[in-house]
Amino acid sequence: MTNAETFYRLTIRFTNGETEKFTLREPVDAGQITDKTRFVLVRSHSGHSHEMSQVFLASLSDVSFVRIDRLDAKQLRQRVTGMTGSFDEGDGPDVVATVEFL
C-alpha cells in the first residue's frame, strides 16, 4: 500500500556507464533479487489505460547496480533528465512502470 502522491524512481546502470530510469508506483522488494536472478524486466504503461508503451529487458550480468529512490509528487514535478515519463499535475506521471526480476 502506497500513498497516491508517492512514486519510486528505478535507476539501472550498466557496466558501460549507460543508465535507464523509470517511474514506479510500488517499491521493489530487494528479496526478489537472488543469486539465481538473471534478468530484469520493466514494463512501462502509458496513462491509466494500462496499455504497454515499452518493454525493457536487461541481463543482470551487464548491470553494475539497480537503485530505487522514493519520490513524492513535488519531486516529480522537477524534471529529471533521462526519466521515462512526464508529470501531469493531476494524476502523476504519464508513464508508470512495473518491474520483475527473472
N, C-alpha and C positions, 0 to 999 in steps of 0.2 A: 504494500500500500504506500503510495507516494502522494505528496501534495501536488495538486494540479499546476502549481506555479514552479515546481522543481523539475529540472531536467538534468541529464548527465551527458558529459562530453567524452566520447570514446576516442582515444588517440592511439593509432597503431603506427609504430615507427619501424621501418625496415632496416636491415643491416647496411643497405647502400645509402641511408640517410633520408630517404623519402618518407613522408608521413601522410596518413589519411585520417581525417577527423569526421566523426558522425555525432548526431544528437540522438540520445536515447531517452525514453520516458522512465524506464526501470533501471535500477542499478544492476551491475553484473556481480554475481557471486563468484568469488575467487576460487571456490571449491570446484567449479566447473572445469578448471584447467588442471589436468593431472599430467603425469609423466607419459601417459598414452595419448594425450591430446595432440593432434597433428595439424588441424586446420581451424581457422576462424571464419565463420560465415556471417556476413552482415547483410540484412535485407532492409532496404530503405523504402518506406511507404510514403506516398505523397498525399497530403491533405487528410481528410477524415474518411475518404473512400477506401482506405487500406489497399489501394492499387499500388503494386510494386513498381518503383521507378528505377531501382538499381539493385543488383545483386553483386556482392563483393566477396570473393573467396581468396584467402591468403594462407599460404603454408607457414606454420609457426617456425619452421627451420630457417625461413628468411626474415623473421621478425626479431628485432632486438628488444622491444618492450611493448606492452599494452598497458595503457593508463586510463583510469576513469576519474573524471573530476565532476563534482556536484556543482550545478549551476542553478541560479534562480532566474525568474523571468527578466529581472533587471539586467543581469549579466548577459543574457541572450540578446538583449537589445543592442548591446555593444558588439558590433560586428567582429567576428573572429575570423581572421584570414585562413582560408583553406577548409572551413567547416562546411559540410554538405547541408544545405537547407538555409532558409531565411526566416526571419521572425515577422509574424503578423501580430499586431498589438493585441487582438482579442483572444486568439486561440493558441498561441505558441508558434513553434517553427512549422513551416510548410512541409518539411520532410523530416520524418522521425524514423529511426532505425531500430531493428531488433537484432540481437547478436546471439550466436550459438557456437559453441566450441565442439568440434568433432574429432 
